[in-house]
Amino acid sequence: MRKCTHAQKVNILRACWRWVKLDHGHRVLPPHNDVFDPCCNAARDVRALDMDCIVDLLTGEERRRYDVGRIRSLERIFATIEMKD
């Protein structure tokens, strides 16, 4: 059983594009301490921040357009954030 969904993958690619898109000239590191950041929220919506699951869902075209290593790095970037209710 997958820990992530196609919708979660799409959310991450949309919300985190400044960090993960290969042809984006100036990459912007997502703010690792901002619980309101869309990229943070998209990553934290994935159970256990399992970015390997997201990478597994990428199509061949998406693998050419997005940096797999940077997608995986979202787990480390957001793992230490304490979510507030």
CNS distance restraints for C-alpha pairs under 8 A (distance, minus, plus):
assign (resid   2 and name CA) (resid  53 and name CA) 7.26 0.50 0.50
assign (resid   3 and name CA) (resid  46 and name CA) 7.20 0.50 0.50
assign (resid   3 and name CA) (resid  47 and name CA) 5.98 0.50 0.50
assign (resid   3 and name CA) (resid  50 and name CA) 7.28 0.50 0.50
assign (resid   3 and name CA) (resid  53 and name CA) 6.64 0.50 0.50
assign (resid   4 and name CA) (resid   8 and name CA) 6.44 0.50 0.50
assign (resid   4 and name CA) (resid   9 and name CA) 7.60 0.50 0.50
assign (resid   4 and name CA) (resid  46 and name CA) 5.80 0.50 0.50
assign (resid   4 and name CA) (resid  47 and name CA) 6.76 0.50 0.50
assign (resid   4 and name CA) (resid  50 and name CA) 7.63 0.50 0.50
assign (resid   4 and name CA) (resid  53 and name CA) 6.10 0.50 0.50
assign (resid   4 and name CA) (resid  54 and name CA) 6.56 0.50 0.50
assign (resid   5 and name CA) (resid   9 and name CA) 6.43 0.50 0.50
assign (resid   5 and name CA) (resid  54 and name CA) 7.75 0.50 0.50
assign (resid   6 and name CA) (resid  10 and name CA) 6.27 0.50 0.50
assign (resid   6 and name CA) (resid  57 and name CA) 6.92 0.50 0.50
assign (resid   7 and name CA) (resid  11 and name CA) 6.16 0.50 0.50
assign (resid   8 and name CA) (resid  12 and name CA) 6.23 0.50 0.50
assign (resid   8 and name CA) (resid  42 and name CA) 6.89 0.50 0.50
assign (resid   8 and name CA) (resid  45 and name CA) 7.27 0.50 0.50
assign (resid   8 and name CA) (resid  46 and name CA) 6.71 0.50 0.50
assign (resid   8 and name CA) (resid  54 and name CA) 7.66 0.50 0.50
assign (resid   9 and name CA) (resid  13 and name CA) 6.26 0.50 0.50
assign (resid   9 and name CA) (resid  54 and name CA) 5.49 0.50 0.50
assign (resid   9 and name CA) (resid  57 and name CA) 7.16 0.50 0.50
assign (resid   9 and name CA) (resid  58 and name CA) 7.78 0.50 0.50
assign (resid  10 and name CA) (resid  14 and name CA) 6.13 0.50 0.50
assign (resid  11 and name CA) (resid  15 and name CA) 5.84 0.50 0.50
assign (resid  11 and name CA) (resid  42 and name CA) 5.84 0.50 0.50
assign (resid  12 and name CA) (resid  16 and name CA) 5.51 0.50 0.50
assign (resid  12 and name CA) (resid  17 and name CA) 7.63 0.50 0.50
assign (resid  12 and name CA) (resid  39 and name CA) 6.41 0.50 0.50
assign (resid  12 and name CA) (resid  42 and name CA) 5.33 0.50 0.50
assign (resid  12 and name CA) (resid  43 and name CA) 6.27 0.50 0.50
assign (resid  13 and name CA) (resid  17 and name CA) 5.42 0.50 0.50
assign (resid  13 and name CA) (resid  20 and name CA) 7.30 0.50 0.50
assign (resid  13 and name CA) (resid  21 and name CA) 7.96 0.50 0.50
assign (resid  15 and name CA) (resid  38 and name CA) 5.53 0.50 0.50
assign (resid  15 and name CA) (resid  39 and name CA) 4.70 0.50 0.50
assign (resid  15 and name CA) (resid  42 and name CA) 6.78 0.50 0.50
assign (resid  16 and name CA) (resid  20 and name CA) 6.18 0.50 0.50
assign (resid  16 and name CA) (resid  30 and name CA) 7.32 0.50 0.50
assign (resid  16 and name CA) (resid  38 and name CA) 7.60 0.50 0.50
assign (resid  16 and name CA) (resid  39 and name CA) 4.85 0.50 0.50
assign (resid  17 and name CA) (resid  21 and name CA) 5.14 0.50 0.50
assign (resid  18 and name CA) (resid  24 and name CA) 6.66 0.50 0.50
assign (resid  18 and name CA) (resid  26 and name CA) 7.68 0.50 0.50
assign (resid  18 and name CA) (resid  27 and name CA) 5.43 0.50 0.50
assign (resid  18 and name CA) (resid  28 and name CA) 5.42 0.50 0.50
assign (resid  18 and name CA) (resid  29 and name CA) 7.64 0.50 0.50
assign (resid  19 and name CA) (resid  27 and name CA) 5.06 0.50 0.50
assign (resid  19 and name CA) (resid  28 and name CA) 5.19 0.50 0.50
assign (resid  19 and name CA) (resid  29 and name CA) 5.65 0.50 0.50
assign (resid  19 and name CA) (resid  30 and name CA) 6.78 0.50 0.50
assign (resid  19 and name CA) (resid  70 and name CA) 6.97 0.50 0.50
assign (resid  20 and name CA) (resid  27 and name CA) 7.68 0.50 0.50
assign (resid  20 and name CA) (resid  66 and name CA) 5.42 0.50 0.50
assign (resid  20 and name CA) (resid  67 and name CA) 5.20 0.50 0.50
assign (resid  20 and name CA) (resid  68 and name CA) 7.53 0.50 0.50
assign (resid  20 and name CA) (resid  70 and name CA) 5.48 0.50 0.50
assign (resid  20 and name CA) (resid  71 and name CA) 5.98 0.50 0.50
assign (resid  21 and name CA) (resid  65 and name CA) 6.03 0.50 0.50
assign (resid  21 and name CA) (resid  66 and name CA) 4.39 0.50 0.50
assign (resid  21 and name CA) (resid  67 and name CA) 6.05 0.50 0.50
assign (resid  22 and name CA) (resid  64 and name CA) 7.79 0.50 0.50
assign (resid  22 and name CA) (resid  65 and name CA) 5.51 0.50 0.50
assign (resid  22 and name CA) (resid  66 and name CA) 5.02 0.50 0.50
assign (resid  22 and name CA) (resid  67 and name CA) 5.58 0.50 0.50
assign (resid  23 and name CA) (resid  65 and name CA) 7.10 0.50 0.50
assign (resid  30 and name CA) (resid  37 and name CA) 7.75 0.50 0.50
assign (resid  30 and name CA) (resid  39 and name CA) 6.71 0.50 0.50
assign (resid  30 and name CA) (resid  40 and name CA) 7.37 0.50 0.50
assign (resid  31 and name CA) (resid  37 and name CA) 7.07 0.50 0.50
assign (resid  31 and name CA) (resid  40 and name CA) 7.83 0.50 0.50
assign (resid  32 and name CA) (resid  40 and name CA) 7.39 0.50 0.50
assign (resid  32 and name CA) (resid  77 and name CA) 5.77 0.50 0.50
assign (resid  32 and name CA) (resid  78 and name CA) 5.78 0.50 0.50
assign (resid  32 and name CA) (resid  81 and name CA) 7.24 0.50 0.50
assign (resid  33 and name CA) (resid  78 and name CA) 7.84 0.50 0.50
assign (resid  33 and name CA) (resid  81 and name CA) 6.27 0.50 0.50
assign (resid  34 and name CA) (resid  40 and name CA) 7.33 0.50 0.50
assign (resid  35 and name CA) (resid  40 and name CA) 6.32 0.50 0.50
assign (resid  35 and name CA) (resid  41 and name CA) 6.84 0.50 0.50
assign (resid  35 and name CA) (resid  81 and name CA) 7.27 0.50 0.50
assign (resid  35 and name CA) (resid  83 and name CA) 6.45 0.50 0.50
assign (resid  35 and name CA) (resid  84 and name CA) 7.70 0.50 0.50
assign (resid  36 and name CA) (resid  40 and name CA) 7.19 0.50 0.50
assign (resid  36 and name CA) (resid  41 and name CA) 6.85 0.50 0.50
assign (resid  37 and name CA) (resid  41 and name CA) 6.28 0.50 0.50
assign (resid  38 and name CA) (resid  42 and name CA) 6.07 0.50 0.50
assign (resid  39 and name CA) (resid  43 and name CA) 6.16 0.50 0.50
assign (resid  40 and name CA) (resid  44 and name CA) 6.04 0.50 0.50
assign (resid  40 and name CA) (resid  78 and name CA) 6.47 0.50 0.50
assign (resid  41 and name CA) (resid  45 and name CA) 6.10 0.50 0.50
assign (resid  42 and name CA) (resid  46 and name CA) 7.20 0.50 0.50
assign (resid  43 and name CA) (resid  49 and name CA) 6.13 0.50 0.50
assign (resid  43 and name CA) (resid  51 and name CA) 7.81 0.50 0.50
assign (resid  43 and name CA) (resid  74 and name CA) 6.78 0.50 0.50
assign (resid  43 and name CA) (resid  75 and name CA) 7.34 0.50 0.50
assign (resid  43 and name CA) (resid  78 and name CA) 7.55 0.50 0.50
assign (resid  44 and name CA) (resid  48 and name CA) 7.67 0.50 0.50
assign (resid  44 and name CA) (resid  49 and name CA) 5.70 0.50 0.50
assign (resid  44 and name CA) (resid  78 and name CA) 7.37 0.50 0.50
assign (resid  45 and name CA) (resid  49 and name CA) 7.44 0.50 0.50
assign (resid  46 and name CA) (resid  50 and name CA) 6.25 0.50 0.50
assign (resid  46 and name CA) (resid  51 and name CA) 7.72 0.50 0.50
assign (resid  49 and name CA) (resid  74 and name CA) 7.87 0.50 0.50
assign (resid  49 and name CA) (resid  75 and name CA) 5.27 0.50 0.50
assign (resid  49 and name CA) (resid  79 and name CA) 7.30 0.50 0.50
assign (resid  50 and name CA) (resid  54 and name CA) 7.03 0.50 0.50
assign (resid  50 and name CA) (resid  75 and name CA) 6.75 0.50 0.50
assign (resid  51 and name CA) (resid  55 and name CA) 6.18 0.50 0.50
assign (resid  51 and name CA) (resid  71 and name CA) 6.46 0.50 0.50
assign (resid  51 and name CA) (resid  72 and name CA) 5.02 0.50 0.50
assign (resid  51 and name CA) (resid  73 and name CA) 7.87 0.50 0.50
assign (resid  51 and name CA) (resid  74 and name CA) 7.06 0.50 0.50
assign (resid  51 and name CA) (resid  75 and name CA) 6.15 0.50 0.50
assign (resid  52 and name CA) (resid  56 and name CA) 6.11 0.50 0.50
assign (resid  52 and name CA) (resid  72 and name CA) 6.26 0.50 0.50
assign (resid  53 and name CA) (resid  57 and name CA) 6.57 0.50 0.50
assign (resid  54 and name CA) (resid  58 and name CA) 6.79 0.50 0.50
assign (resid  54 and name CA) (resid  71 and name CA) 7.99 0.50 0.50
assign (resid  55 and name CA) (resid  68 and name CA) 6.46 0.50 0.50
assign (resid  55 and name CA) (resid  71 and name CA) 7.20 0.50 0.50
assign (resid  55 and name CA) (resid  72 and name CA) 7.43 0.50 0.50
assign (resid  58 and name CA) (resid  62 and name CA) 5.61 0.50 0.50
assign (resid  58 and name CA) (resid  63 and name CA) 6.15 0.50 0.50
assign (resid  59 and name CA) (resid  63 and name CA) 6.23 0.50 0.50
assign (resid  60 and name CA) (resid  64 and name CA) 6.50 0.50 0.50
assign (resid  61 and name CA) (resid  65 and name CA) 6.41 0.50 0.50
assign (resid  62 and name CA) (resid  66 and name CA) 5.79 0.50 0.50
assign (resid  63 and name CA) (resid  67 and name CA) 6.96 0.50 0.50
assign (resid  63 and name CA) (resid  68 and name CA) 6.79 0.50 0.50
assign (resid  66 and name CA) (resid  71 and name CA) 7.95 0.50 0.50
assign (resid  67 and name CA) (resid  71 and name CA) 6.40 0.50 0.50
assign (resid  68 and name CA) (resid  72 and name CA) 6.25 0.50 0.50
assign (resid  69 and name CA) (resid  73 and name CA) 6.16 0.50 0.50
assign (resid  70 and name CA) (resid  74 and name CA) 6.68 0.50 0.50
assign (resid  71 and name CA) (resid  75 and name CA) 7.98 0.50 0.50
assign (resid  72 and name CA) (resid  76 and name CA) 7.83 0.50 0.50
assign (resid  73 and name CA) (resid  77 and name CA) 6.20 0.50 0.50
assign (resid  74 and name CA) (resid  78 and name CA) 6.01 0.50 0.50
assign (resid  75 and name CA) (resid  79 and name CA) 5.70 0.50 0.50
assign (resid  76 and name CA) (resid  80 and name CA) 7.70 0.50 0.50
